[in-house]
Amino acid sequence: MKLKDLNPGDVLRFNYTSKNHTDDSPIILYLDYFEGKVHGVNMNYMSQAQRRYYYLLFKVKYAKKKLSPLDFYTSEIKGRLRQNSYRTYLPKFMKGTTKVNTVILKGGKASTKTTKWR
């Protein structure tokens, strides 16, 4: 799988190896790729209930084309969590990336059906 194979709303798990980061193993709600960076919401800063809620809300609102991915974060998530969870990642530091949408729907347990990304 490549960057072009990702869709807004996919949930990604990876190891991040940059020197300037705070989370070695983020799980993110993928929003977009632009300006050479992956943009997403780090779901490690959310409770399990918040993960499910924002994942499903994103799928409904994005599917209906009511909001762009970045507008979704600004209007639906920003300011509602204790910590700003919007993050950008450089792909060259993303190692072992898998797409695991079932992380949200199965109580935080990763599915055995994952798709490796290069």
N, CA, C and O atoms as a GROMACS GRO file, in nm:
protein
  472
    1MET      N    1   0.084  -0.118   0.000
    1MET     CA    2   0.000   0.000   0.000
    1MET      C    3   0.089   0.125   0.000
    1MET      O    4   0.196   0.126   0.061
    2LYS      N    5   0.043   0.228  -0.068
    2LYS     CA    6   0.117   0.354  -0.076
    2LYS      C    7   0.029   0.467  -0.025
    2LYS      O    8  -0.090   0.448  -0.001
    3LEU      N    9   0.087   0.583  -0.010
    3LEU     CA   10   0.011   0.700   0.038
    3LEU      C   11  -0.116   0.723  -0.042
    3LEU      O   12  -0.220   0.757   0.014
    4LYS      N   13  -0.108   0.704  -0.172
    4LYS     CA   14  -0.225   0.728  -0.257
    4LYS      C   15  -0.337   0.628  -0.228
    4LYS      O   16  -0.452   0.651  -0.267
    5ASP      N   17  -0.306   0.518  -0.160
    5ASP     CA   18  -0.406   0.417  -0.127
    5ASP      C   19  -0.483   0.450   0.001
    5ASP      O   20  -0.581   0.383   0.034
    6LEU      N   21  -0.439   0.552   0.073
    6LEU     CA   22  -0.505   0.589   0.198
    6LEU      C   23  -0.624   0.680   0.171
    6LEU      O   24  -0.623   0.760   0.078
    7ASN      N   25  -0.725   0.665   0.254
    7ASN     CA   26  -0.845   0.748   0.243
    7ASN      C   27  -0.867   0.820   0.376
    7ASN      O   28  -0.841   0.764   0.482
    8PRO      N   29  -0.914   0.944   0.370
    8PRO     CA   30  -0.948   1.012   0.495
    8PRO      C   31  -1.043   0.925   0.576
    8PRO      O   32  -1.141   0.870   0.525
    9GLY      N   33  -1.012   0.913   0.705
    9GLY     CA   34  -1.092   0.829   0.793
    9GLY      C   35  -1.028   0.695   0.821
    9GLY      O   36  -1.073   0.624   0.911
   10ASP      N   37  -0.923   0.657   0.745
   10ASP     CA   38  -0.852   0.534   0.776
   10ASP      C   39  -0.782   0.550   0.910
   10ASP      O   40  -0.739   0.660   0.946
   11VAL      N   41  -0.771   0.442   0.982
   11VAL     CA   42  -0.698   0.444   1.108
   11VAL      C   43  -0.564   0.374   1.084
   11VAL      O   44  -0.560   0.261   1.036
   12LEU      N   45  -0.456   0.444   1.119
   12LEU     CA   46  -0.321   0.392   1.096
   12LEU      C   47  -0.249   0.371   1.228
   12LEU      O   48  -0.264   0.450   1.322
   13ARG      N   49  -0.172   0.266   1.233
   13ARG     CA   50  -0.084   0.239   1.347
   13ARG      C   51   0.057   0.226   1.291
   13ARG      O   52   0.078   0.160   1.189
   14PHE      N   53   0.154   0.290   1.358
   14PHE     CA   54   0.293   0.284   1.310
   14PHE      C   55   0.387   0.321   1.422
   14PHE      O   56   0.346   0.370   1.527
   15ASN      N   57   0.515   0.296   1.398
   15ASN     CA   58   0.621   0.342   1.487
   15ASN      C   59   0.680   0.467   1.424
   15ASN      O   60   0.707   0.471   1.304
   16TYR      N   61   0.698   0.570   1.504
   16TYR     CA   62   0.750   0.696   1.453
   16TYR      C   63   0.890   0.717   1.509
   16TYR      O   64   0.910   0.718   1.631
   17THR      N   65   0.988   0.734   1.420
   17THR     CA   66   1.128   0.733   1.462
   17THR      C   67   1.197   0.869   1.455
   17THR      O   68   1.319   0.876   1.469
   18SER      N   69   1.122   0.976   1.436
   18SER     CA   70   1.181   1.109   1.433
   18SER      C   71   1.236   1.144   1.571
   18SER      O   72   1.188   1.094   1.672
   19LYS      N   73   1.337   1.230   1.574
   19LYS     CA   74   1.393   1.273   1.703
   19LYS      C   75   1.299   1.364   1.779
   19LYS      O   76   1.298   1.362   1.902
   20ASN      N   77   1.219   1.443   1.709
   20ASN     CA   78   1.131   1.541   1.773
   20ASN      C   79   0.987   1.492   1.772
   20ASN      O   80   0.906   1.537   1.691
   21HIS      N   81   0.955   1.400   1.862
   21HIS     CA   82   0.818   1.350   1.871
   21HIS      C   83   0.788   1.312   2.015
   21HIS      O   84   0.879   1.298   2.097
   22THR      N   85   0.661   1.295   2.044
   22THR     CA   86   0.621   1.262   2.181
   22THR      C   87   0.556   1.125   2.192
   22THR      O   88   0.535   1.076   2.303
   23ASP      N   89   0.523   1.062   2.080
   23ASP     CA   90   0.454   0.933   2.082
   23ASP      C   91   0.526   0.839   1.985
   23ASP      O   92   0.526   0.862   1.864
   24ASP      N   93   0.586   0.734   2.039
   24ASP     CA   94   0.660   0.639   1.957
   24ASP      C   95   0.571   0.550   1.871
   24ASP      O   96   0.612   0.506   1.764
   25SER      N   97   0.449   0.524   1.917
   25SER     CA   98   0.358   0.432   1.849
   25SER      C   99   0.218   0.491   1.836
   25SER      O  100   0.125   0.444   1.902
   26PRO      N  101   0.203   0.592   1.753
   26PRO     CA  102   0.071   0.654   1.742
   26PRO      C  103  -0.030   0.568   1.668
   26PRO      O  104   0.005   0.487   1.582
   27ILE      N  105  -0.155   0.588   1.704
   27ILE     CA  106  -0.269   0.538   1.627
   27ILE      C  107  -0.342   0.664   1.584
   27ILE      O  108  -0.389   0.741   1.667
   28ILE      N  109  -0.350   0.685   1.452
   28ILE     CA  110  -0.408   0.811   1.406
   28ILE      C  111  -0.530   0.790   1.317
   28ILE      O  112  -0.542   0.690   1.246
   29LEU      N  113  -0.620   0.887   1.324
   29LEU     CA  114  -0.728   0.898   1.227
   29LEU      C  115  -0.671   0.982   1.114
   29LEU      O  116  -0.649   1.102   1.129
   30TYR      N  117  -0.647   0.918   1.001
   30TYR     CA  118  -0.582   0.982   0.887
   30TYR      C  119  -0.676   1.086   0.826
   30TYR      O  120  -0.791   1.056   0.794
   31LEU      N  121  -0.625   1.209   0.811
   31LEU     CA  122  -0.705   1.316   0.752
   31LEU      C  123  -0.664   1.345   0.608
   31LEU      O  124  -0.749   1.354   0.520
   32ASP      N  125  -0.534   1.360   0.583
   32ASP     CA  126  -0.491   1.400   0.450
   32ASP      C  127  -0.339   1.389   0.439
   32ASP      O  128  -0.269   1.373   0.538
   33TYR      N  129  -0.291   1.397   0.317
   33TYR     CA  130  -0.148   1.406   0.290
   33TYR      C  131  -0.127   1.528   0.202
   33TYR      O  132  -0.176   1.533   0.089
   34PHE      N  133  -0.054   1.626   0.252
   34PHE     CA  134  -0.018   1.741   0.171
   34PHE      C  135   0.106   1.807   0.228
   34PHE      O  136   0.140   1.788   0.345
   35GLU      N  137   0.173   1.883   0.144
   35GLU     CA  138   0.298   1.949   0.180
   35GLU      C  139   0.400   1.850   0.235
   35GLU      O  140   0.479   1.883   0.323
   36GLY      N  141   0.397   1.726   0.182
   36GLY     CA  142   0.495   1.625   0.220
   36GLY      C  143   0.474   1.562   0.356
   36GLY      O  144   0.562   1.493   0.407
   37LYS      N  145   0.358   1.585   0.418
   37LYS     CA  146   0.332   1.531   0.552
   37LYS      C  147   0.197   1.461   0.557
   37LYS      O  148   0.102   1.496   0.488
   38VAL      N  149   0.192   1.360   0.643
   38VAL     CA  150   0.066   1.293   0.676
   38VAL      C  151   0.002   1.375   0.788
   38VAL      O  152   0.066   1.401   0.889
   39HIS      N  153  -0.122   1.414   0.770
   39HIS     CA  154  -0.196   1.490   0.870
   39HIS      C  155  -0.300   1.399   0.932
   39HIS      O  156  -0.373   1.329   0.862
   40GLY      N  157  -0.308   1.402   1.066
   40GLY     CA  158  -0.404   1.315   1.132
   40GLY      C  159  -0.429   1.356   1.275
   40GLY      O  160  -0.368   1.449   1.328
   41VAL      N  161  -0.522   1.284   1.336
   41VAL     CA  162  -0.557   1.305   1.476
   41VAL      C  163  -0.502   1.186   1.554
   41VAL      O  164  -0.540   1.072   1.528
   42ASN      N  165  -0.412   1.213   1.649
   42ASN     CA  166  -0.354   1.106   1.730
   42ASN      C  167  -0.459   1.059   1.830
   42ASN      O  168  -0.496   1.132   1.921
   43MET      N  169  -0.506   0.938   1.810
   43MET     CA  170  -0.614   0.884   1.892
   43MET      C  171  -0.564   0.829   2.026
   43MET      O  172  -0.646   0.790   2.110
   44ASN      N  173  -0.434   0.826   2.047
   44ASN     CA  174  -0.381   0.784   2.177
   44ASN      C  175  -0.415   0.885   2.286
   44ASN      O  176  -0.406   0.854   2.404
   45TYR      N  177  -0.454   1.006   2.246
   45TYR     CA  178  -0.490   1.108   2.343
   45TYR      C  179  -0.639   1.110   2.373
   45TYR      O  180  -0.689   1.202   2.437
   46MET      N  181  -0.711   1.007   2.327
   46MET     CA  182  -0.856   1.000   2.347
   46MET      C  183  -0.892   0.877   2.428
   46MET      O  184  -0.820   0.778   2.430
   47SER      N  185  -1.005   0.887   2.495
   47SER     CA  186  -1.059   0.769   2.562
   47SER      C  187  -1.115   0.675   2.455
   47SER      O  188  -1.132   0.716   2.340
   48GLN      N  189  -1.143   0.552   2.491
   48GLN     CA  190  -1.199   0.457   2.395
   48GLN      C  191  -1.334   0.507   2.342
   48GLN      O  192  -1.363   0.492   2.223
   49ALA      N  193  -1.415   0.564   2.428
   49ALA     CA  194  -1.546   0.616   2.385
   49ALA      C  195  -1.527   0.731   2.286
   49ALA      O  196  -1.601   0.740   2.188
   50GLN      N  197  -1.430   0.818   2.311
   50GLN     CA  198  -1.404   0.928   2.218
   50GLN      C  199  -1.352   0.876   2.084
   50GLN      O  200  -1.389   0.928   1.979
   51ARG      N  201  -1.268   0.773   2.088
   51ARG     CA  202  -1.218   0.714   1.963
   51ARG      C  203  -1.335   0.668   1.877
   51ARG      O  204  -1.343   0.702   1.759
   52ARG      N  205  -1.424   0.590   1.935
   52ARG     CA  206  -1.539   0.538   1.860
   52ARG      C  207  -1.626   0.652   1.809
   52ARG      O  208  -1.666   0.654   1.693
   53TYR      N  209  -1.654   0.747   1.896
   53TYR     CA  210  -1.742   0.860   1.860
   53TYR      C  211  -1.686   0.940   1.743
   53TYR      O  212  -1.756   0.963   1.645
   54TYR      N  213  -1.561   0.982   1.752
   54TYR     CA  214  -1.503   1.067   1.647
   54TYR      C  215  -1.480   0.989   1.518
   54TYR      O  216  -1.493   1.045   1.409
   55TYR      N  217  -1.446   0.861   1.528
   55TYR     CA  218  -1.431   0.778   1.408
   55TYR      C  219  -1.563   0.769   1.332
   55TYR      O  220  -1.569   0.793   1.212
   56LEU      N  221  -1.669   0.735   1.403
   56LEU     CA  222  -1.800   0.721   1.339
   56LEU      C  223  -1.852   0.856   1.290
   56LEU      O  224  -1.910   0.864   1.182
   57LEU      N  225  -1.834   0.960   1.369
   57LEU     CA  226  -1.876   1.094   1.328
   57LEU      C  227  -1.804   1.137   1.201
   57LEU      O  228  -1.865   1.194   1.111
   58PHE      N  229  -1.673   1.110   1.193
   58PHE     CA  230  -1.596   1.145   1.074
   58PHE      C  231  -1.651   1.071   0.953
   58PHE      O  232  -1.670   1.131   0.847
   59LYS      N  233  -1.676   0.941   0.967
   59LYS     CA  234  -1.726   0.862   0.855
   59LYS      C  235  -1.859   0.917   0.804
   59LYS      O  236  -1.881   0.924   0.684
   60VAL      N  237  -1.948   0.956   0.895
   60VAL     CA  238  -2.079   1.008   0.855
   60VAL      C  239  -2.065   1.145   0.789
   60VAL      O  240  -2.118   1.166   0.680
   61LYS      N  241  -1.994   1.237   0.853
   61LYS     CA  242  -1.984   1.373   0.799
   61LYS      C  243  -1.901   1.378   0.672
   61LYS      O  244  -1.935   1.451   0.579
   62TYR      N  245  -1.792   1.303   0.666
   62TYR     CA  246  -1.709   1.306   0.546
   62TYR      C  247  -1.782   1.239   0.430
   62TYR      O  248  -1.775   1.286   0.317
   63ALA      N  249  -1.852   1.129   0.459
   63ALA     CA  250  -1.924   1.057   0.354
   63ALA      C  251  -2.032   1.145   0.291
   63ALA      O  252  -2.060   1.134   0.172
   64LYS      N  253  -2.090   1.232   0.370
   64LYS     CA  254  -2.194   1.322   0.319
   64LYS      C  255  -2.136   1.450   0.262
   64LYS      O  256  -2.209   1.538   0.218
   65LYS      N  257  -2.002   1.460   0.261
   65LYS     CA  258  -1.931   1.576   0.206
   65LYS      C  259  -1.969   1.707   0.275
   65LYS      O  260  -1.967   1.814   0.214
   66LYS      N  261  -2.004   1.698   0.403
   66LYS     CA  262  -2.037   1.820   0.477
   66LYS      C  263  -1.912   1.896   0.519
   66LYS      O  264  -1.914   2.019   0.527
   67LEU      N  265  -1.804   1.824   0.545
   67LEU     CA  266  -1.682   1.889   0.594
   67LEU      C  267  -1.559   1.828   0.527
   67LEU      O  268  -1.557   1.709   0.495
   68SER      N  269  -1.459   1.910   0.506
   68SER     CA  270  -1.330   1.857   0.461
   68SER      C  271  -1.264   1.793   0.583
   68SER      O  272  -1.304   1.821   0.696
   69PRO      N  273  -1.162   1.708   0.563
   69PRO     CA  274  -1.095   1.647   0.679
   69PRO      C  275  -1.042   1.749   0.780
   69PRO      O  276  -1.057   1.730   0.900
   70LEU      N  277  -0.980   1.857   0.732
   70LEU     CA  278  -0.924   1.956   0.826
   70LEU      C  279  -1.034   2.038   0.892
   70LEU      O  280  -1.023   2.073   1.010
   71ASP      N  281  -1.139   2.067   0.818
   71ASP     CA  282  -1.253   2.138   0.878
   71ASP      C  283  -1.319   2.051   0.985
   71ASP      O  284  -1.366   2.102   1.087
   72PHE      N  285  -1.322   1.920   0.961
   72PHE     CA  286  -1.378   1.828   1.061
   72PHE      C  287  -1.302   1.840   1.192
   72PHE      O  288  -1.364   1.853   1.298
   73TYR      N  289  -1.169   1.836   1.186
   73TYR     CA  290  -1.091   1.847   1.309
   73TYR      C  291  -1.119   1.979   1.380
   73TYR      O  292  -1.143   1.982   1.501
   74THR      N  293  -1.115   2.087   1.305
   74THR     CA  294  -1.134   2.220   1.363
   74THR      C  295  -1.271   2.237   1.428
   74THR      O  296  -1.282   2.292   1.537
   75SER      N  297  -1.374   2.189   1.360
   75SER     CA  298  -1.510   2.212   1.411
   75SER      C  299  -1.559   2.104   1.507
   75SER      O  300  -1.641   2.133   1.594
   76GLU      N  301  -1.510   1.982   1.494
   76GLU     CA  302  -1.565   1.872   1.573
   76GLU      C  303  -1.476   1.822   1.687
   76GLU      O  304  -1.528   1.769   1.785
   77ILE      N  305  -1.346   1.838   1.677
   77ILE     CA  306  -1.256   1.782   1.778
   77ILE      C  307  -1.180   1.889   1.855
   77ILE      O  308  -1.175   1.885   1.978
   78LYS      N  309  -1.122   1.983   1.784
   78LYS     CA  310  -1.038   2.084   1.849
   78LYS      C  311  -1.114   2.154   1.961
   78LYS      O  312  -1.228   2.198   1.942
   79GLY      N  313  -1.053   2.164   2.076
   79GLY     CA  314  -1.115   2.231   2.189
   79GLY      C  315  -1.204   2.141   2.274
   79GLY      O  316  -1.245   2.182   2.383
   80ARG      N  317  -1.235   2.021   2.227
   80ARG     CA  318  -1.320   1.930   2.303
   80ARG      C  319  -1.239   1.826   2.382
   80ARG      O  320  -1.292   1.755   2.466
   81LEU      N  321  -1.110   1.820   2.353
   81LEU     CA  322  -1.022   1.728   2.423
   81LEU      C  323  -0.928   1.808   2.512
   81LEU      O  324  -0.903   1.926   2.487
   82ARG      N  325  -0.876   1.744   2.614
   82ARG     CA  326  -0.782   1.812   2.705
   82ARG      C  327  -0.653   1.850   2.634
   82ARG      O  328  -0.590   1.950   2.668
   83GLN      N  329  -0.614   1.771   2.536
   83GLN     CA  330  -0.488   1.794   2.467
   83GLN      C  331  -0.513   1.806   2.317
   83GLN      O  332  -0.596   1.734   2.261
   84ASN      N  333  -0.441   1.897   2.254
   84ASN     CA  334  -0.450   1.909   2.109
   84ASN      C  335  -0.395   1.781   2.048
   84ASN      O  336  -0.280   1.746   2.072
   85SER      N  337  -0.476   1.710   1.971
   85SER     CA  338  -0.434   1.581   1.917
   85SER      C  339  -0.404   1.585   1.768
   85SER      O  340  -0.374   1.481   1.709
   86TYR      N  341  -0.411   1.704   1.706
   86TYR     CA  342  -0.379   1.716   1.564
   86TYR      C  343  -0.228   1.705   1.547
   86TYR      O  344  -0.152   1.775   1.614
   87ARG      N  345  -0.184   1.616   1.458
   87ARG     CA  346  -0.042   1.594   1.439
   87ARG      C  347  -0.009   1.584   1.290
   87ARG      O  348  -0.094   1.549   1.208
   88THR      N  349   0.117   1.614   1.257
   88THR     CA  350   0.169   1.588   1.123
   88THR      C  351   0.288   1.494   1.137
   88THR      O  352   0.362   1.500   1.235
   89TYR      N  353   0.305   1.409   1.038
   89TYR     CA  354   0.411   1.309   1.040
   89TYR      C  355   0.482   1.307   0.904
   89TYR      O  356   0.417   1.314   0.800
   90LEU      N  357   0.613   1.297   0.908
   90LEU     CA  358   0.690   1.279   0.785
   90LEU      C  359   0.694   1.130   0.751
   90LEU      O  360   0.737   1.049   0.833
   91PRO      N  361   0.651   1.093   0.631
   91PRO     CA  362   0.645   0.951   0.595
   91PRO      C  363   0.777   0.875   0.612
   91PRO      O  364   0.775   0.756   0.643
   92LYS      N  365   0.890   0.942   0.592
   92LYS     CA  366   1.018   0.871   0.603
   92LYS      C  367   1.045   0.821   0.745
   92LYS      O  368   1.130   0.733   0.763
   93PHE      N  369   0.977   0.875   0.844
   93PHE     CA  370   0.995   0.830   0.983
   93PHE      C  371   0.884   0.735   1.029
   93PHE      O  372   0.886   0.689   1.143
   94MET      N  373   0.789   0.705   0.943
   94MET     CA  374   0.678   0.615   0.976
   94MET      C  375   0.719   0.473   0.937
   94MET      O  376   0.729   0.441   0.818
   95LYS      N  377   0.741   0.388   1.037
   95LYS     CA  378   0.788   0.251   1.013
   95LYS      C  379   0.682   0.151   1.056
   95LYS      O  380   0.614   0.169   1.157
   96GLY      N  381   0.669   0.044   0.978
   96GLY     CA  382   0.575  -0.063   1.012
   96GLY      C  383   0.430  -0.017   1.012
   96GLY      O  384   0.351  -0.064   1.093
   97THR      N  385   0.395   0.072   0.922
   97THR     CA  386   0.261   0.128   0.919
   97THR      C  387   0.158   0.026   0.871
   97THR      O  388   0.178  -0.040   0.770
   98THR      N  389   0.050   0.015   0.946
   98THR     CA  390  -0.060  -0.072   0.908
   98THR      C  391  -0.190   0.006   0.915
   98THR      O  392  -0.205   0.098   0.996
   99LYS      N  393  -0.283  -0.031   0.829
   99LYS     CA  394  -0.416   0.029   0.830
   99LYS      C  395  -0.505  -0.065   0.907
   99LYS      O  396  -0.526  -0.180   0.867
  100VAL      N  397  -0.559  -0.018   1.019
  100VAL     CA  398  -0.636  -0.105   1.108
  100VAL      C  399  -0.764  -0.034   1.154
  100VAL      O  400  -0.773   0.009   1.269
  101ASN      N  401  -0.861  -0.022   1.067
  101ASN     CA  402  -0.986   0.045   1.102
  101ASN      C  403  -1.059  -0.025   1.216
  101ASN      O  404  -1.137   0.039   1.286
  102THR      N  405  -1.035  -0.154   1.235
  102THR     CA  406  -1.104  -0.226   1.340
  102THR      C  407  -1.054  -0.189   1.479
  102THR      O  408  -1.114  -0.229   1.579
  103VAL      N  409  -0.944  -0.114   1.489
  103VAL     CA  410  -0.896  -0.069   1.621
  103VAL      C  411  -1.006   0.007   1.693
  103VAL      O  412  -1.021  -0.006   1.815
  104ILE      N  413  -1.081   0.085   1.621
  104ILE     CA  414  -1.183   0.168   1.681
  104ILE      C  415  -1.304   0.086   1.719
  104ILE      O  416  -1.361   0.104   1.827
  105LEU      N  417  -1.344  -0.002   1.634
  105LEU     CA  418  -1.471  -0.071   1.651
  105LEU      C  419  -1.464  -0.194   1.739
  105LEU      O  420  -1.569  -0.247   1.778
  106LYS      N  421  -1.345  -0.240   1.773
  106LYS     CA  422  -1.332  -0.360   1.856
  106LYS      C  423  -1.264  -0.329   1.988
  106LYS      O  424  -1.180  -0.406   2.034
  107GLY      N  425  -1.298  -0.218   2.048
  107GLY     CA  426  -1.249  -0.186   2.181
  107GLY      C  427  -1.101  -0.166   2.191
  107GLY      O  428  -1.043  -0.195   2.296
  108GLY      N  429  -1.036  -0.117   2.086
  108GLY     CA  430  -0.894  -0.086   2.093
  108GLY      C  431  -0.804  -0.204   2.066
  108GLY      O  432  -0.682  -0.189   2.071
  109LYS      N  433  -0.861  -0.322   2.035
  109LYS     CA  434  -0.778  -0.438   2.005
  109LYS      C  435  -0.757  -0.444   1.854
  109LYS      O  436  -0.852  -0.445   1.777
  110ALA      N  437  -0.632  -0.447   1.814
  110ALA     CA  438  -0.601  -0.448   1.671
  110ALA      C  439  -0.648  -0.578   1.608
  110ALA      O  440  -0.632  -0.686   1.665
  111SER      N  441  -0.705  -0.567   1.493
  111SER     CA  442  -0.748  -0.684   1.417
  111SER      C  443  -0.626  -0.756   1.363
  111SER      O  444  -0.521  -0.696   1.344
  112THR      N  445  -0.640  -0.885   1.340
  112THR     CA  446  -0.531  -0.958   1.276
  112THR      C  447  -0.527  -0.929   1.127
  112THR      O  448  -0.430  -0.964   1.060
  113LYS      N  449  -0.632  -0.867   1.075
  113LYS     CA  450  -0.634  -0.831   0.933
  113LYS      C  451  -0.586  -0.688   0.918
  113LYS      O  452  -0.665  -0.593   0.927
  114THR      N  453  -0.458  -0.673   0.896
  114THR     CA  454  -0.400  -0.541   0.877
  114THR      C  455  -0.335  -0.536   0.740
  114THR      O  456  -0.302  -0.640   0.683
  115THR      N  457  -0.316  -0.418   0.688
  115THR     CA  458  -0.253  -0.399   0.558
  115THR      C  459  -0.126  -0.320   0.577
  115THR      O  460  -0.130  -0.206   0.624
  116LYS      N  461  -0.014  -0.380   0.543
  116LYS     CA  462   0.115  -0.309   0.556
  116LYS      C  463   0.124  -0.198   0.453
  116LYS      O  464   0.073  -0.210   0.342
  117TRP      N  465   0.187  -0.090   0.492
  117TRP     CA  466   0.206   0.026   0.404
  117TRP      C  467   0.353   0.052   0.392
  117TRP      O  468   0.426   0.042   0.489
  118ARG      N  469   0.397   0.086   0.272
  118ARG     CA  470   0.539   0.117   0.251
  118ARG      C  471   0.554   0.260   0.214
  118ARG      O  472   0.666   0.307   0.192
   0.00000   0.00000   0.00000
